[in-house]
């Protein structure tokens, strides 16, 4: 079966791993990259032996079936809409968009055009989280009752070369890292029915200490400490805290899931591997669970490759637009609930993504 031809729009730092992995998947092949800065696209294309071009040239190319959108979050929806209008399937980096209205426009246009939309993160397809999902499916911890998720950091101004975005509209700890955590929870526990939350801006102004902008001030526009409660449609209750305000460090776990017969420690959802630990009811010790799936290194692009397989075969793709939009709504809902002082009832839902089968080769999906 002929591979799906993919073009990448946006040749910033994140594009490198997508381009490295682009030739590793059986159903997809990255053949071109584009950027507003055409010279940067050409340089990146030369580095990886593919064509570098303008965005307009890429979208006009009938040989390209699918676009991976790696632009900045504020441009996600606009570029997705542009690609869909050009008749291309589109897979977008997280978050799906920065507003629900823009997210809905993307989903509606894709449905009208009969095209697929997918969304990062795809880390839940890695060996670590897929093993955690199988632990739950096989009943090792009984019926899921609750979960906790923590992303605790001091912010990006001490290390990122251009950290301003993280404190502007579309940024903040929930929109930056929340997609990894909430996507992992939905992949394990299913869709969310209702959320609530509390937020605060702890430091209205930040000083950049990283180069090359050391000394510059950032006015903080978005909440930087966000605490949310997620009520899942199947019954479990999740707690999530994301923060850029933790200056003294933290020893909290990334994710834990609590069931009627035991508990599970889940690895960092920003990575593909990690260690899964289970402690059954009555046991005094945690046990490491051997990973049952490959792809424990940085496999970014797996979600796009899975979508390419879906285009070929007609099956559903796992890192879907429905999942991306549902996660976006949960994040927006936590902020809305905090502003209004009330619960936010979700208007969207999604299917829990199909688990990967056992016995896969590296980068395999079916």
TORKOL-4160 file (C-alpha; in steps of 0.2 Angstrom, whole numbers, padded with zeros to 4 digits, m for minus):
366
<pt num="1" X="0000" Y="0000" Z="0000"/>
<pt num="2" X="0007" Y="0017" Z="m0005"/>
<pt num="3" X="0012" Y="0028" Z="0010"/>
<pt num="4" X="0003" Y="0044" Z="0014"/>
<pt num="5" X="0013" Y="0059" Z="0009"/>
<pt num="6" X="0015" Y="0071" Z="0023"/>
<pt num="7" X="0020" Y="0090" Z="0024"/>
<pt num="8" X="0026" Y="0098" Z="0040"/>
<pt num="9" X="0021" Y="0117" Z="0042"/>
<pt num="10" X="0032" Y="0125" Z="0055"/>
<pt num="11" X="0050" Y="0121" Z="0056"/>
<pt num="12" X="0054" Y="0127" Z="0074"/>
<pt num="13" X="0063" Y="0116" Z="0087"/>
<pt num="14" X="0049" Y="0103" Z="0089"/>
<pt num="15" X="0050" Y="0099" Z="0070"/>
<pt num="16" X="0067" Y="0090" Z="0072"/>
<pt num="17" X="0060" Y="0075" Z="0081"/>
<pt num="18" X="0045" Y="0074" Z="0069"/>
<pt num="19" X="0057" Y="0074" Z="0054"/>
<pt num="20" X="0069" Y="0061" Z="0062"/>
<pt num="21" X="0054" Y="0049" Z="0065"/>
<pt num="22" X="0045" Y="0053" Z="0049"/>
<pt num="23" X="0053" Y="0039" Z="0039"/>
<pt num="24" X="0051" Y="0026" Z="0053"/>
<pt num="25" X="0032" Y="0023" Z="0051"/>
<pt num="26" X="0025" Y="0010" Z="0039"/>
<pt num="27" X="0010" Y="0021" Z="0033"/>
<pt num="28" X="0017" Y="0038" Z="0032"/>
<pt num="29" X="0032" Y="0047" Z="0024"/>
<pt num="30" X="0037" Y="0066" Z="0027"/>
<pt num="31" X="0041" Y="0073" Z="0010"/>
<pt num="32" X="0041" Y="0092" Z="0013"/>
<pt num="33" X="0042" Y="0105" Z="0026"/>
<pt num="34" X="0036" Y="0124" Z="0025"/>
<pt num="35" X="0038" Y="0139" Z="0036"/>
<pt num="36" X="0033" Y="0158" Z="0035"/>
<pt num="37" X="0052" Y="0159" Z="0034"/>
<pt num="38" X="0055" Y="0150" Z="0018"/>
<pt num="39" X="0074" Y="0150" Z="0020"/>
<pt num="40" X="0073" Y="0142" Z="0037"/>
<pt num="41" X="0061" Y="0129" Z="0029"/>
<pt num="42" X="0074" Y="0126" Z="0015"/>
<pt num="43" X="0088" Y="0124" Z="0027"/>
<pt num="44" X="0078" Y="0111" Z="0038"/>
<pt num="45" X="0073" Y="0102" Z="0022"/>
<pt num="46" X="0091" Y="0101" Z="0016"/>
<pt num="47" X="0096" Y="0094" Z="0033"/>
<pt num="48" X="0083" Y="0080" Z="0032"/>
<pt num="49" X="0084" Y="0077" Z="0013"/>
<pt num="50" X="0067" Y="0083" Z="0009"/>
<pt num="51" X="0059" Y="0098" Z="0000"/>
<pt num="52" X="0058" Y="0115" Z="0009"/>
<pt num="53" X="0046" Y="0127" Z="0003"/>
<pt num="54" X="0033" Y="0140" Z="0006"/>
<pt num="55" X="0016" Y="0136" Z="0015"/>
<pt num="56" X="0007" Y="0141" Z="m0001"/>
<pt num="57" X="0017" Y="0130" Z="m0011"/>
<pt num="58" X="0015" Y="0115" Z="0000"/>
<pt num="59" X="m0004" Y="0117" Z="0001"/>
<pt num="60" X="m0006" Y="0119" Z="m0018"/>
<pt num="61" X="0004" Y="0102" Z="m0020"/>
<pt num="62" X="m0009" Y="0088" Z="m0025"/>
<pt num="63" X="0004" Y="0075" Z="m0020"/>
<pt num="64" X="0003" Y="0080" Z="m0002"/>
<pt num="65" X="m0011" Y="0071" Z="0007"/>
<pt num="66" X="m0009" Y="0077" Z="0025"/>
<pt num="67" X="m0001" Y="0091" Z="0035"/>
<pt num="68" X="0007" Y="0091" Z="0052"/>
<pt num="69" X="0004" Y="0108" Z="0059"/>
<pt num="70" X="0019" Y="0113" Z="0071"/>
<pt num="71" X="0016" Y="0132" Z="0072"/>
<pt num="72" X="0014" Y="0142" Z="0088"/>
<pt num="73" X="m0003" Y="0138" Z="0097"/>
<pt num="74" X="m0011" Y="0155" Z="0093"/>
<pt num="75" X="m0009" Y="0150" Z="0074"/>
<pt num="76" X="m0015" Y="0132" Z="0076"/>
<pt num="77" X="m0033" Y="0134" Z="0071"/>
<pt num="78" X="m0029" Y="0146" Z="0057"/>
<pt num="79" X="m0017" Y="0134" Z="0049"/>
<pt num="80" X="m0028" Y="0119" Z="0052"/>
<pt num="81" X="m0042" Y="0128" Z="0043"/>
<pt num="82" X="m0031" Y="0133" Z="0029"/>
<pt num="83" X="m0025" Y="0115" Z="0026"/>
<pt num="84" X="m0042" Y="0108" Z="0027"/>
<pt num="85" X="m0048" Y="0121" Z="0014"/>
<pt num="86" X="m0034" Y="0115" Z="0003"/>
<pt num="87" X="m0041" Y="0097" Z="0004"/>
<pt num="88" X="m0027" Y="0090" Z="0016"/>
<pt num="89" X="m0030" Y="0080" Z="0032"/>
<pt num="90" X="m0022" Y="0089" Z="0046"/>
<pt num="91" X="m0013" Y="0084" Z="0062"/>
<pt num="92" X="m0009" Y="0098" Z="0075"/>
<pt num="93" X="0003" Y="0099" Z="0089"/>
<pt num="94" X="m0005" Y="0103" Z="0107"/>
<pt num="95" X="m0016" Y="0112" Z="0112"/>
<pt num="96" X="m0029" Y="0108" Z="0098"/>
<pt num="97" X="m0032" Y="0127" Z="0098"/>
<pt num="98" X="m0032" Y="0141" Z="0111"/>
<pt num="99" X="m0051" Y="0144" Z="0111"/>
<pt num="100" X="m0066" Y="0132" Z="0110"/>
<pt num="101" X="m0074" Y="0143" Z="0096"/>
<pt num="102" X="m0059" Y="0140" Z="0085"/>
<pt num="103" X="m0058" Y="0122" Z="0089"/>
<pt num="104" X="m0076" Y="0120" Z="0084"/>
<pt num="105" X="m0073" Y="0128" Z="0067"/>
<pt num="106" X="m0059" Y="0116" Z="0064"/>
<pt num="107" X="m0070" Y="0101" Z="0068"/>
<pt num="108" X="m0085" Y="0107" Z="0058"/>
<pt num="109" X="m0074" Y="0111" Z="0042"/>
<pt num="110" X="m0066" Y="0094" Z="0043"/>
<pt num="111" X="m0083" Y="0085" Z="0044"/>
<pt num="112" X="m0089" Y="0096" Z="0030"/>
<pt num="113" X="m0074" Y="0091" Z="0019"/>
<pt num="114" X="m0074" Y="0073" Z="0024"/>
<pt num="115" X="m0056" Y="0075" Z="0030"/>
<pt num="116" X="m0048" Y="0068" Z="0046"/>
<pt num="117" X="m0041" Y="0079" Z="0060"/>
<pt num="118" X="m0029" Y="0073" Z="0073"/>
<pt num="119" X="m0020" Y="0081" Z="0088"/>
<pt num="120" X="m0005" Y="0079" Z="0099"/>
<pt num="121" X="0000" Y="0073" Z="0112"/>
<pt num="122" X="0003" Y="0056" Z="0106"/>
<pt num="123" X="0014" Y="0051" Z="0121"/>
<pt num="124" X="m0001" Y="0039" Z="0127"/>
<pt num="125" X="0004" Y="0028" Z="0112"/>
<pt num="126" X="0021" Y="0025" Z="0120"/>
<pt num="127" X="0026" Y="0009" Z="0130"/>
<pt num="128" X="0024" Y="0017" Z="0147"/>
<pt num="129" X="0006" Y="0023" Z="0146"/>
<pt num="130" X="0000" Y="0009" Z="0135"/>
<pt num="131" X="0006" Y="m0003" Z="0149"/>
<pt num="132" X="m0003" Y="0007" Z="0162"/>
<pt num="133" X="m0019" Y="0006" Z="0151"/>
<pt num="134" X="m0017" Y="m0013" Z="0150"/>
<pt num="135" X="m0015" Y="m0014" Z="0169"/>
<pt num="136" X="m0032" Y="m0006" Z="0171"/>
<pt num="137" X="m0040" Y="m0015" Z="0157"/>
<pt num="138" X="m0034" Y="m0032" Z="0164"/>
<pt num="139" X="m0041" Y="m0028" Z="0181"/>
<pt num="140" X="m0025" Y="m0027" Z="0191"/>
<pt num="141" X="m0031" Y="m0013" Z="0202"/>
<pt num="142" X="m0050" Y="m0017" Z="0201"/>
<pt num="143" X="m0062" Y="m0004" Z="0196"/>
<pt num="144" X="m0055" Y="0014" Z="0195"/>
<pt num="145" X="m0061" Y="0026" Z="0208"/>
<pt num="146" X="m0050" Y="0041" Z="0207"/>
<pt num="147" X="m0033" Y="0048" Z="0200"/>
<pt num="148" X="m0021" Y="0062" Z="0204"/>
<pt num="149" X="m0010" Y="0072" Z="0192"/>
<pt num="150" X="0003" Y="0085" Z="0196"/>
<pt num="151" X="0014" Y="0096" Z="0185"/>
<pt num="152" X="0024" Y="0107" Z="0197"/>
<pt num="153" X="0037" Y="0119" Z="0191"/>
<pt num="154" X="0044" Y="0136" Z="0194"/>
<pt num="155" X="0041" Y="0142" Z="0176"/>
<pt num="156" X="0051" Y="0144" Z="0160"/>
<pt num="157" X="0059" Y="0161" Z="0162"/>
<pt num="158" X="0075" Y="0153" Z="0170"/>
<pt num="159" X="0079" Y="0142" Z="0155"/>
<pt num="160" X="0069" Y="0145" Z="0140"/>
<pt num="161" X="0077" Y="0157" Z="0127"/>
<pt num="162" X="0060" Y="0166" Z="0123"/>
<pt num="163" X="0048" Y="0162" Z="0138"/>
<pt num="164" X="0035" Y="0177" Z="0135"/>
<pt num="165" X="0022" Y="0166" Z="0127"/>
<pt num="166" X="0020" Y="0155" Z="0142"/>
<pt num="167" X="0013" Y="0169" Z="0152"/>
<pt num="168" X="0002" Y="0176" Z="0138"/>
<pt num="169" X="m0016" Y="0171" Z="0131"/>
<pt num="170" X="m0015" Y="0153" Z="0126"/>
<pt num="171" X="m0001" Y="0149" Z="0138"/>
<pt num="172" X="0000" Y="0145" Z="0157"/>
<pt num="173" X="0004" Y="0129" Z="0165"/>
<pt num="174" X="m0013" Y="0121" Z="0160"/>
<pt num="175" X="m0012" Y="0124" Z="0142"/>
<pt num="176" X="0006" Y="0121" Z="0141"/>
<pt num="177" X="0007" Y="0104" Z="0150"/>
<pt num="178" X="m0011" Y="0100" Z="0154"/>
<pt num="179" X="m0014" Y="0091" Z="0137"/>
<pt num="180" X="m0001" Y="0078" Z="0141"/>
<pt num="181" X="m0009" Y="0074" Z="0158"/>
<pt num="182" X="m0028" Y="0075" Z="0153"/>
<pt num="183" X="m0025" Y="0065" Z="0137"/>
<pt num="184" X="m0017" Y="0052" Z="0148"/>
<pt num="185" X="m0031" Y="0052" Z="0160"/>
<pt num="186" X="m0044" Y="0051" Z="0146"/>
<pt num="187" X="m0034" Y="0037" Z="0138"/>
<pt num="188" X="m0035" Y="0027" Z="0154"/>
<pt num="189" X="m0052" Y="0032" Z="0161"/>
<pt num="190" X="m0063" Y="0038" Z="0147"/>
<pt num="191" X="m0071" Y="0055" Z="0144"/>
<pt num="192" X="m0075" Y="0068" Z="0156"/>
<pt num="193" X="m0092" Y="0074" Z="0161"/>
<pt num="194" X="m0089" Y="0089" Z="0172"/>
<pt num="195" X="m0075" Y="0099" Z="0179"/>
<pt num="196" X="m0072" Y="0113" Z="0192"/>
<pt num="197" X="m0057" Y="0122" Z="0197"/>
<pt num="198" X="m0047" Y="0137" Z="0206"/>
<pt num="199" X="m0034" Y="0147" Z="0198"/>
<pt num="200" X="m0022" Y="0161" Z="0203"/>
<pt num="201" X="m0008" Y="0172" Z="0197"/>
<pt num="202" X="0005" Y="0172" Z="0210"/>
<pt num="203" X="0018" Y="0183" Z="0202"/>
<pt num="204" X="0010" Y="0197" Z="0191"/>
<pt num="205" X="0027" Y="0201" Z="0184"/>
<pt num="206" X="0042" Y="0189" Z="0180"/>
<pt num="207" X="0060" Y="0193" Z="0176"/>
<pt num="208" X="0069" Y="0183" Z="0162"/>
<pt num="209" X="0085" Y="0176" Z="0169"/>
<pt num="210" X="0089" Y="0165" Z="0153"/>
<pt num="211" X="0099" Y="0171" Z="0138"/>
<pt num="212" X="0097" Y="0180" Z="0127"/>
<pt num="213" X="0083" Y="0191" Z="0135"/>
<pt num="214" X="0090" Y="0191" Z="0153"/>
<pt num="215" X="0083" Y="0206" Z="0163"/>
<pt num="216" X="0068" Y="0208" Z="0152"/>
<pt num="217" X="0051" Y="0209" Z="0162"/>
<pt num="218" X="0035" Y="0199" Z="0157"/>
<pt num="219" X="0018" Y="0204" Z="0162"/>
<pt num="220" X="0008" Y="0189" Z="0167"/>
<pt num="221" X="m0009" Y="0188" Z="0158"/>
<pt num="222" X="m0014" Y="0170" Z="0163"/>
<pt num="223" X="m0016" Y="0160" Z="0179"/>
<pt num="224" X="0000" Y="0151" Z="0184"/>
<pt num="225" X="m0006" Y="0140" Z="0197"/>
<pt num="226" X="m0022" Y="0130" Z="0192"/>
<pt num="227" X="m0030" Y="0116" Z="0202"/>
<pt num="228" X="m0044" Y="0106" Z="0194"/>
<pt num="229" X="m0057" Y="0092" Z="0198"/>
<pt num="230" X="m0062" Y="0081" Z="0184"/>
<pt num="231" X="m0077" Y="0070" Z="0185"/>
<pt num="232" X="m0076" Y="0056" Z="0173"/>
<pt num="233" X="m0092" Y="0049" Z="0164"/>
<pt num="234" X="m0088" Y="0032" Z="0170"/>
<pt num="235" X="m0087" Y="0037" Z="0189"/>
<pt num="236" X="m0069" Y="0040" Z="0193"/>
<pt num="237" X="m0064" Y="0057" Z="0200"/>
<pt num="238" X="m0048" Y="0065" Z="0196"/>
<pt num="239" X="m0038" Y="0079" Z="0203"/>
<pt num="240" X="m0025" Y="0089" Z="0193"/>
<pt num="241" X="m0013" Y="0103" Z="0198"/>
<pt num="242" X="m0002" Y="0112" Z="0185"/>
<pt num="243" X="0009" Y="0126" Z="0191"/>
<pt num="244" X="0023" Y="0138" Z="0186"/>
<pt num="245" X="0024" Y="0144" Z="0204"/>
<pt num="246" X="0033" Y="0130" Z="0213"/>
<pt num="247" X="0050" Y="0138" Z="0217"/>
<pt num="248" X="0056" Y="0125" Z="0230"/>
<pt num="249" X="0053" Y="0110" Z="0220"/>
<pt num="250" X="0041" Y="0095" Z="0223"/>
<pt num="251" X="0041" Y="0077" Z="0226"/>
<pt num="252" X="0023" Y="0073" Z="0220"/>
<pt num="253" X="0020" Y="0059" Z="0207"/>
<pt num="254" X="0016" Y="0063" Z="0189"/>
<pt num="255" X="0000" Y="0053" Z="0190"/>
<pt num="256" X="m0007" Y="0040" Z="0201"/>
<pt num="257" X="m0023" Y="0029" Z="0198"/>
<pt num="258" X="m0033" Y="0022" Z="0213"/>
<pt num="259" X="m0044" Y="0007" Z="0210"/>
<pt num="260" X="m0055" Y="m0005" Z="0221"/>
<pt num="261" X="m0041" Y="m0018" Z="0222"/>
<pt num="262" X="m0025" Y="m0008" Z="0221"/>
<pt num="263" X="m0015" Y="0008" Z="0216"/>
<pt num="264" X="m0004" Y="0012" Z="0201"/>
<pt num="265" X="0010" Y="0024" Z="0198"/>
<pt num="266" X="0010" Y="0031" Z="0180"/>
<pt num="267" X="0026" Y="0038" Z="0172"/>
<pt num="268" X="0028" Y="0055" Z="0165"/>
<pt num="269" X="0015" Y="0058" Z="0152"/>
<pt num="270" X="0027" Y="0070" Z="0143"/>
<pt num="271" X="0037" Y="0055" Z="0139"/>
<pt num="272" X="0034" Y="0038" Z="0129"/>
<pt num="273" X="0043" Y="0027" Z="0142"/>
<pt num="274" X="0045" Y="0027" Z="0161"/>
<pt num="275" X="0041" Y="0015" Z="0175"/>
<pt num="276" X="0024" Y="0008" Z="0179"/>
<pt num="277" X="0022" Y="0003" Z="0197"/>
<pt num="278" X="0007" Y="m0007" Z="0205"/>
<pt num="279" X="0003" Y="m0010" Z="0224"/>
<pt num="280" X="m0011" Y="m0022" Z="0226"/>
<pt num="281" X="m0023" Y="m0021" Z="0241"/>
<pt num="282" X="m0015" Y="m0030" Z="0256"/>
<pt num="283" X="0003" Y="m0028" Z="0249"/>
<pt num="284" X="0016" Y="m0019" Z="0258"/>
<pt num="285" X="0027" Y="m0015" Z="0243"/>
<pt num="286" X="0026" Y="m0007" Z="0225"/>
<pt num="287" X="0030" Y="m0019" Z="0211"/>
<pt num="288" X="0038" Y="m0013" Z="0194"/>
<pt num="289" X="0027" Y="m0019" Z="0179"/>
<pt num="290" X="0037" Y="m0024" Z="0164"/>
<pt num="291" X="0033" Y="m0013" Z="0149"/>
<pt num="292" X="0022" Y="m0023" Z="0137"/>
<pt num="293" X="0024" Y="m0012" Z="0122"/>
<pt num="294" X="0039" Y="m0004" Z="0112"/>
<pt num="295" X="0041" Y="0014" Z="0108"/>
<pt num="296" X="0049" Y="0020" Z="0124"/>
<pt num="297" X="0060" Y="0033" Z="0117"/>
<pt num="298" X="0054" Y="0050" Z="0109"/>
<pt num="299" X="0041" Y="0043" Z="0097"/>
<pt num="300" X="0033" Y="0060" Z="0093"/>
<pt num="301" X="0024" Y="0058" Z="0076"/>
<pt num="302" X="0016" Y="0041" Z="0081"/>
<pt num="303" X="m0001" Y="0050" Z="0082"/>
<pt num="304" X="0001" Y="0057" Z="0064"/>
<pt num="305" X="0007" Y="0040" Z="0058"/>
<pt num="306" X="m0008" Y="0032" Z="0066"/>
<pt num="307" X="m0019" Y="0044" Z="0057"/>
<pt num="308" X="m0011" Y="0040" Z="0041"/>
<pt num="309" X="m0015" Y="0022" Z="0044"/>
<pt num="310" X="m0033" Y="0026" Z="0047"/>
<pt num="311" X="m0033" Y="0036" Z="0031"/>
<pt num="312" X="m0027" Y="0020" Z="0022"/>
<pt num="313" X="m0038" Y="0007" Z="0031"/>
<pt num="314" X="m0054" Y="0017" Z="0036"/>
<pt num="315" X="m0052" Y="0012" Z="0054"/>
<pt num="316" X="m0053" Y="0026" Z="0068"/>
<pt num="317" X="m0037" Y="0035" Z="0073"/>
<pt num="318" X="m0032" Y="0036" Z="0091"/>
<pt num="319" X="m0025" Y="0054" Z="0093"/>
<pt num="320" X="m0041" Y="0061" Z="0086"/>
<pt num="321" X="m0048" Y="0078" Z="0084"/>
<pt num="322" X="m0062" Y="0073" Z="0095"/>
<pt num="323" X="m0050" Y="0068" Z="0109"/>
<pt num="324" X="m0040" Y="0084" Z="0106"/>
<pt num="325" X="m0055" Y="0095" Z="0107"/>
<pt num="326" X="m0062" Y="0086" Z="0122"/>
<pt num="327" X="m0046" Y="0089" Z="0132"/>
<pt num="328" X="m0046" Y="0107" Z="0126"/>
<pt num="329" X="m0063" Y="0109" Z="0133"/>
<pt num="330" X="m0058" Y="0102" Z="0150"/>
<pt num="331" X="m0044" Y="0114" Z="0151"/>
<pt num="332" X="m0055" Y="0129" Z="0146"/>
<pt num="333" X="m0069" Y="0122" Z="0158"/>
<pt num="334" X="m0057" Y="0122" Z="0173"/>
<pt num="335" X="m0053" Y="0141" Z="0170"/>
<pt num="336" X="m0071" Y="0145" Z="0167"/>
<pt num="337" X="m0077" Y="0136" Z="0183"/>
<pt num="338" X="m0064" Y="0146" Z="0192"/>
<pt num="339" X="m0070" Y="0163" Z="0185"/>
<pt num="340" X="m0088" Y="0159" Z="0189"/>
<pt num="341" X="m0086" Y="0149" Z="0205"/>
<pt num="342" X="m0097" Y="0135" Z="0198"/>
<pt num="343" X="m0095" Y="0118" Z="0190"/>
<pt num="344" X="m0093" Y="0117" Z="0171"/>
<pt num="345" X="m0103" Y="0104" Z="0162"/>
<pt num="346" X="m0094" Y="0097" Z="0147"/>
<pt num="347" X="m0103" Y="0098" Z="0130"/>
<pt num="348" X="m0091" Y="0087" Z="0121"/>
<pt num="349" X="m0086" Y="0069" Z="0123"/>
<pt num="350" X="m0075" Y="0056" Z="0114"/>
<pt num="351" X="m0072" Y="0038" Z="0114"/>
<pt num="352" X="m0057" Y="0031" Z="0124"/>
<pt num="353" X="m0044" Y="0028" Z="0111"/>
<pt num="354" X="m0042" Y="0010" Z="0106"/>
<pt num="355" X="m0027" Y="0002" Z="0115"/>
<pt num="356" X="m0012" Y="m0005" Z="0105"/>
<pt num="357" X="m0011" Y="m0023" Z="0102"/>
<pt num="358" X="0002" Y="m0034" Z="0110"/>
<pt num="359" X="0017" Y="m0040" Z="0100"/>
<pt num="360" X="0020" Y="m0024" Z="0090"/>
<pt num="361" X="0037" Y="m0021" Z="0082"/>
<pt num="362" X="0045" Y="m0004" Z="0086"/>
<pt num="363" X="0034" Y="0010" Z="0078"/>
<pt num="364" X="0021" Y="m0003" Z="0074"/>
<pt num="365" X="0003" Y="0002" Z="0076"/>
<pt num="366" X="m0008" Y="m0013" Z="0070"/>
